[in-house]
Amino acid sequence: MKKLVLSIAFVLGATFAFGQELTKEELKQQKKEIKALENIAKDAELTLQTDPIAAINAMKSVISNPLVKTKPFIWYVSVSAKKAAIDAENRKRAEGASFNEELMYGYIYEMGHELANCEMYDNAPDAKGKVAPKYADFIKTTYAQQFGQFYNAGAYFYGNEDYEKSYDLFKMFIDASNKLADAGMMPKDTINVPVAAYNMSLSGMQLKDYEKVLSHVDLAMTNSQMAPSAFRYKTVAHLELGDTAQWLNDCMEGAKKFPDDAYFYQSLIQYYDNRNESDKLNALADELIASDPANPFFVYLKGYIAHQKQETDVAIEWYEKTLAVDANYESALNNLSRCYLFKAQEYATAQSSTKVTDKKKLAKDKEILNGYYKKALPLLEKLREMQPEKYDLWLANLTNCYYNLNMEAELKEMETLQKSLGY
């Protein structure tokens, strides 16, 4: 590669203010420089199969020079050199030999950008306005050979926390797949492309670049498994970009589409609660129930709203309706038990002035209080059965029930458990 090195030295010896009007002598010198740059590219083309790394290095000064960077041949050579280096590393990997993964994926990233340049300049009109591409077959063949590499490189850079490159590479994969489908060279990819779009949104989230999150997120949502997370990223992006109205619409839509994702309804609850707009939240709950009356969360939301407003009897009604839809709905079991315990406390406080000599009234009060504890008890025992490790969910209240119902054996078990947990 001695000739290449000498050519580079020749080129670097001359400088021009590109784009300014030149004298005849400067134009003559510029033509010499362009010729020298083209010769470097030609020499690199001859050696790229035998020494692709040297060819790549030789082309660095060429592709960055504005005198020739609009010439598709320059990009064709640089892409070809990168392809040869990538192929060499892939052969090593296929043979089980040691290969340079960082080098290979770095070249794939650079090749993707250079291939786009080659295509752009190859399709640019000439001075007469005519478009006569010379490298169309090369470009299509390269995309067909390399488009899967863009995906692999995207995954590599994501794993190495270089999210800018991972975003670009997944986009290259999508663009290449679409080009090949449009050219009839492969069927439309409806599986991998949405996954790549999801990865682009994920890269954008890591970068906190919310325009990037939104760029392909709708495509990501065509994958049913990734749709809930992708929709959440979309929602968060609108909020971070300051579009509160769109964020609110997203939350409403997300609550309907993905009721199992707590982000959407919790965001709505917090939004309306912070503004003391429970009536709007209540109207939303009615709308949700109308759209899907068998959805336990939608029914539960009505109880939650009433509970927040301290309308305990209304909350009890809706929590019971929730459990009629789903007997194992954890939040309804928990909140309904709390409502009954609150009713017991409220009644006990109200009757605290009853005279100790009024045995009949005291017995009646005890009967009413026990009624509340007996209603709370099976709910708390079911919570314990469902979530035995979530002690904060049931331990204190279940102990309270056992104490007030004089269930001595069960109470002793709870006290022993509390001691073992350090309560």
Order of alpha helices (4+ residues) and beta strands (2+ residues): alpha-alpha-alpha-alpha-alpha-alpha-alpha-alpha-alpha-alpha-alpha-alpha-alpha-alpha-alpha-alpha-alpha-alpha-alpha-alpha
